[in-house]
Amino acid sequence: ECWRQQEGLIIGSAGNDNSSLRNFVLENATAFELPVVRMTASAIMRQYNGSWRRPELMEPGADFNFSRDALERGVLESCPLRLNTSRNDSDCMQVVTQSIELGPSLRWLVVVALPAAAFTRNSMDVARRISEQVAKQEKQSDGQKQWAINVSLIIALVMTILSICLGLSVTRMISRP
């Protein structure tokens, strides 16, 4: 089981010309020069009880989110994914890992960390639009329900008046000599 030998060494990162990677120096991810890499590695270590060798890291598509501010205070804290993503919420980071077996004794852990809004913005926009449509339909439904109640009351009142009039007419016809 090659995952038992995982050490958290970084072999590549996107978006930066890293001197350690350029010189083929393997560096622990928790000590890497990019703050987002260090912070994400620290969050993974806290999420998985301080070990890169946890079997849960081998499960397909393991993911979690964390607050950057809380992690800077030394606490791994999940952050809520919000429906109101109109602002750029870069405090909440979403992490997704994928373990890839490259051979009988070689396994890489691919880690993607982005602001949570990058993962969820489209689905959140769809959820917000659906919520707005549901609220609109509920409002329309409430209006139709009130209209139906009012019409029912009017019909009941008219039927009561007609019943009384018919009853009085029948009573008058019977009581006449």
C-alpha positions as CSV (number, residue, x, y, z in Angstrom):
1,E,0.0,0.0,0.0
2,C,2.0,2.9,-1.3
3,W,-0.2,5.5,0.3
4,R,1.4,4.6,3.7
5,Q,4.6,6.3,2.4
6,Q,3.0,9.6,1.6
7,E,5.0,12.5,2.9
8,G,3.3,15.7,1.6
9,L,6.0,16.7,-0.8
10,I,5.0,19.1,-3.5
11,I,6.0,18.3,-7.0
12,G,4.2,21.1,-8.8
13,S,1.9,24.1,-8.5
14,A,0.0,26.2,-10.9
15,G,0.2,30.0,-11.4
16,N,3.8,30.7,-10.1
17,D,7.3,30.2,-11.3
18,N,8.5,28.4,-8.1
19,S,12.3,28.4,-7.6
20,S,12.3,25.2,-5.6
21,L,10.3,23.4,-8.3
22,R,12.5,24.8,-11.0
23,N,15.5,23.4,-9.3
24,F,13.9,20.0,-8.8
25,V,13.9,20.3,-5.1
26,L,11.1,18.4,-3.4
27,E,9.7,20.5,-0.5
28,N,7.1,19.8,2.1
29,A,3.9,21.4,1.1
30,T,3.4,22.9,4.6
31,A,6.7,24.8,4.1
32,F,6.2,25.8,0.5
33,E,6.8,29.4,-0.6
34,L,3.2,30.1,-1.9
35,P,0.9,31.0,1.0
36,V,-2.1,29.4,-0.5
37,V,-0.2,26.1,-0.9
38,R,1.1,26.3,2.7
39,M,-2.4,27.1,4.1
40,T,-4.1,24.4,2.1
41,A,-1.5,21.8,3.2
42,S,-2.0,22.9,6.8
43,A,-5.8,22.6,6.4
44,I,-5.3,19.0,4.9
45,M,-3.1,18.1,7.8
46,R,-5.6,19.3,10.4
47,Q,-8.5,17.8,8.5
48,Y,-6.8,14.4,8.4
49,N,-5.4,14.3,12.0
50,G,-1.9,15.5,11.1
51,S,-1.0,12.8,8.6
52,W,-0.6,12.6,4.8
53,R,-1.0,8.8,5.2
54,R,-4.6,8.7,6.1
55,P,-6.7,6.2,4.0
56,E,-9.4,8.8,3.7
57,L,-7.1,10.8,1.4
58,M,-7.2,7.9,-1.0
59,E,-11.0,8.1,-1.4
60,P,-12.1,9.5,-4.7
61,G,-13.0,13.2,-4.6
62,A,-12.4,13.9,-0.9
63,D,-13.4,17.5,-0.3
64,F,-13.9,20.0,2.5
65,N,-13.9,23.7,3.0
66,F,-12.2,26.0,5.5
67,S,-11.9,29.6,6.6
68,R,-8.6,31.1,5.9
69,D,-9.0,33.6,8.7
70,A,-9.7,30.8,11.2
71,L,-6.8,28.7,10.0
72,E,-4.4,31.7,10.5
73,R,-5.6,31.7,14.1
74,G,-4.7,28.0,14.3
75,V,-8.2,26.6,14.0
76,L,-9.6,24.5,11.2
77,E,-13.1,25.9,10.8
78,S,-15.6,25.0,8.0
79,C,-17.2,27.9,6.4
80,P,-20.8,28.0,5.1
81,L,-21.4,28.1,1.4
82,R,-23.6,31.2,0.9
83,L,-26.3,31.8,-1.6
84,N,-25.5,35.5,-1.7
85,T,-22.2,35.3,-3.6
86,S,-22.5,38.8,-5.0
87,R,-19.3,39.7,-3.2
88,N,-16.0,38.0,-3.7
89,D,-15.7,35.8,-0.6
90,S,-12.0,34.7,-0.6
91,D,-12.0,33.7,3.1
92,C,-13.8,30.5,2.4
93,M,-11.6,28.0,0.5
94,Q,-12.8,24.7,-1.0
95,V,-10.3,21.9,-1.2
96,V,-10.8,18.8,-3.4
97,T,-8.3,16.0,-3.5
98,Q,-7.9,13.1,-5.9
99,S,-5.5,10.2,-5.4
100,I,-3.9,8.9,-8.5
101,E,-2.0,5.6,-8.6
102,L,0.9,5.8,-11.1
103,G,2.4,2.4,-10.4
104,P,2.7,-0.3,-7.9
105,S,4.7,1.9,-5.5
106,L,3.9,5.4,-6.7
107,R,0.8,7.4,-5.9
108,W,0.2,11.1,-6.2
109,L,-2.3,13.2,-4.4
110,V,-3.7,16.0,-6.6
111,V,-5.0,18.9,-4.6
112,V,-7.1,21.7,-5.9
113,A,-7.8,24.7,-3.7
114,L,-9.9,27.6,-4.8
115,P,-12.2,30.2,-3.2
116,A,-15.4,28.3,-2.5
117,A,-17.3,30.8,-4.7
118,A,-15.3,29.5,-7.7
119,F,-16.7,26.0,-7.2
120,T,-20.2,27.1,-6.2
121,R,-21.0,30.4,-7.9
122,N,-23.0,28.8,-10.8
123,S,-24.9,26.4,-8.7
124,M,-25.5,29.2,-6.1
125,D,-26.8,31.5,-8.9
126,V,-29.2,28.7,-10.0
127,A,-30.3,28.0,-6.4
128,R,-30.9,31.8,-5.9
129,R,-33.0,32.0,-9.1
130,I,-35.0,28.9,-8.1
131,S,-35.6,30.4,-4.6
132,E,-36.8,33.6,-6.2
133,Q,-39.2,31.7,-8.5
134,V,-40.5,29.6,-5.6
135,A,-41.1,32.8,-3.6
136,K,-42.9,34.4,-6.5
137,Q,-45.1,31.3,-7.1
138,E,-45.8,31.1,-3.3
139,K,-46.9,34.7,-3.4
140,Q,-49.1,34.1,-6.4
141,S,-50.5,31.0,-4.8
142,D,-51.3,32.9,-1.6
143,G,-53.2,35.5,-3.7
144,Q,-55.1,32.8,-5.5
145,K,-55.9,31.0,-2.3
146,Q,-57.2,34.2,-0.7
147,W,-59.3,34.8,-3.9
148,A,-60.8,31.3,-3.6
149,I,-61.6,31.8,0.1
150,N,-63.4,35.1,-0.7
151,V,-65.4,33.6,-3.6
152,S,-66.3,30.6,-1.4
153,L,-67.5,33.0,1.4
154,I,-69.6,35.0,-1.1
155,I,-71.1,31.8,-2.6
156,A,-71.9,30.5,1.0
157,L,-73.5,33.8,1.9
158,V,-75.6,33.9,-1.3
159,M,-76.7,30.2,-0.7
160,T,-77.6,31.0,2.9
161,I,-79.7,34.0,1.8
162,L,-81.4,32.0,-0.9
163,S,-82.1,29.1,1.5
164,I,-83.6,31.5,4.0
165,C,-85.8,33.1,1.3
166,L,-86.9,29.7,0.0
167,G,-87.6,28.5,3.5
168,L,-89.7,31.6,4.2
169,S,-91.6,31.2,0.9
170,V,-92.3,27.5,1.5
171,T,-93.4,28.3,5.1
172,R,-95.7,31.1,3.9
173,M,-97.3,28.9,1.3
174,I,-97.9,26.1,3.8
175,S,-99.3,28.3,6.5
176,R,-101.8,30.1,4.2
177,P,-105.4,28.9,4.6
